[in-house]
Structure formats: C-alpha cells, structure tokens
Amino acid sequence: MRGVAVRIGVSAAAHVRTRRPEVFGAVGSGRPGGPADAVVTKSTPTDPVTVVDTETEELIRGLLARWRPADAILGEEGGGAAGRVEGVQWIVDPIDGTVNFLYGIPAFAVSIAAQVDGVSVAGVVVDVAAGAVYSAARGRGATLHEADGAVHSLRCNPITDLSMALLATGFGYSRDRRVRQGELIGAVLPRVRDIRRIGSAALDLCMVATGRVDAHFEHGLSPWDWAAGALIATEAGAVVRLPAPDSTSESGAVTVASAPGIAAELDAMFEELGALAPIPG
C-alpha cells in the first residue's frame, strides 16, 4: 500500500505542478484568482477550492479504482464514508495548502494515506514545488526521497528544552476559531524559540519528521489533513496526538506532533493554557 500511495502521489503531484501555470498563469502575472470559474469557496469566503483540486482528486480516485478496486475512499473534495469502515480506506487530500497554491507560494502538497480501522498504515506526502516525496508504512519507518535522488531515513530532532523549540501551526477559516487561536499563539510564543505558519498541515507534520521544526499543533484539522503526515511523523519517532477518526474540522479537536524529548513539557504547557480543548468552528 505504501508503494501504491507513492506511485499515485507522484502522478498527482505532476498533474498539480503542470496545471498551476495553465490555470493561474506564471507567478508574478497578477492572476492569483485565475479565471472566474477556476475557484469556488467552501466553509467561508476565505476557504477556496480550485478546479485543480477537483481534477487531482478525480485522478487519484481513478488510479485507486484501477489498483485497489475493493477499497473505500474518503476525499476532501469528493467525500466518502467518515470514520471506521470495513477493510481499507484511502484518505485523500489532492492539494493540502490550496491558498498557497492559489497564490503561487511553494508550500502545497498531495497527501494520500491508507487506513485500516481508522488507523493509518501507509501514506505519502508529496511536496509539489520541491519534488520531495515523504512516505511511511506502520512499523517500517519514514523516508524522504528528494528531487535530486537523495534518500533519507527520517528522525525527529533530539531536542529536550521546550524554550528552544521551533513550533509550526495553522489557523482555521472561521472568525471565532481564529480569535481563540490568536490568543493561544500570544501565550505560547514567549515560551518557545519561535513559531512558523507554513500553510500546509501535511508539510508541517513532515517537517516534524525531518527536524525542520520540533513540533506542530493545530485545531480543526480533518482526517485528510493529518492521515499521511501524522503517520510519517510517528514513524520518525514523534509523539502524536490525533482527533478521533470520525472527527471533522467543525469539532475543532487538536492535532499535535512533537519530538519525543519535549513531548511531556509541551503537553503540560498546552494543558495549562487550555490548548488541548477543542476550538469549534
């Protein structure tokens, strides 16, 4: 299943990479919105979905139907059965980081995971702009294949001091959730090295695995946001806290992945600040 995920993820990323300039023009062309029919909105006016999102999910579903015809699929755009289902279910995010994709910011990814009983057992996150392929299988480790052919086994940073930790996070689309998230950022920031907001939860989780950040936390992720990235982080040694498999973004449950040496201290800080409680959207 890891091999299937990688092959499909690489094909989907190639499609996304080709289609962005075709639909939205070259970066710097002044066309972040693209043609009038290229972008619609979902939960709020600031939550976009593009024609390339829907095309890419259709491509992924078609390849899965060919190679894994008996398996269920849950996709961000096309839906499916949430939570636990019989047998294998594939969790698909065709473009994680759609706002970045829309604006030409090179931080968006294809994320595909296979789950059994709501637990990820194989997955891939492809950094489309960098051409980097992160993958993992449960119990078999996590790997990064870079565009130049270099291959790395992944491990989290050996950090033990939270005050020196670099944290990644993201924000929801609803005003009320953002207000509370902003309050938490203000409380966390003086107690860590710094905070980064990349704009793709899947890539944030992979950065925990590579040691490019020491932890990631975010409220209101859906399964397609974390299904592959959280497995990759776990297989790189991260301590991971996930929402329930049937949790939706509206419930506002928190996702946390951190290097093991700061996990207890980070958890205690979040408990003190009330950051482990859901922030409904």
HELIX and SHEET records of a PDB file:
HELIX    1   1 ARG A    2  PHE A   24  1                                  23    
HELIX    2   2 VAL A   51  TRP A   67  1                                  17    
HELIX    3   3 THR A   98  TYR A  103  1                                   6    
HELIX    4   4 LEU A  162  MET A  164  5                                   3    
HELIX    5   5 ARG A  175  VAL A  188  1                                  14    
HELIX    6   6 LEU A  189  ARG A  191  5                                   3    
HELIX    7   7 ALA A  201  THR A  210  1                                  10    
HELIX    8   8 PRO A  223  GLU A  235  1                                  13    
HELIX    9   9 SER A  249  SER A  251  5                                   3    
HELIX   10  10 PRO A  260  ILE A  262  5                                   3    
HELIX   11  11 ALA A  263  LEU A  273  1                                  11    
SHEET    1   A 2 VAL A  39  THR A  41  0                                        
SHEET    2   A 2 PRO A  48  THR A  50 -1                                        
SHEET    1   B 7 ALA A  72  GLY A  75  0                                        
SHEET    2   B 7 VAL A  88  ASP A  96  1                                        
SHEET    3   B 7 ALA A 109  VAL A 116 -1                                        
SHEET    4   B 7 VAL A 119  ASP A 127 -1                                        
SHEET    5   B 7 ALA A 132  ALA A 137 -1                                        
SHEET    6   B 7 ALA A 142  HIS A 145 -1                                        
SHEET    7   B 7 VAL A 151  SER A 153 -1                                        
SHEET    1   C 5 ASP A 194  ARG A 196  0                                        
SHEET    2   C 5 LEU A 166  THR A 169  1                                        
SHEET    3   C 5 ALA A 215  HIS A 219  1                                        
SHEET    4   C 5 VAL A 254  SER A 258 -1                                        
SHEET    5   C 5 VAL A 239  ARG A 241 -1                                        
END                                                                             
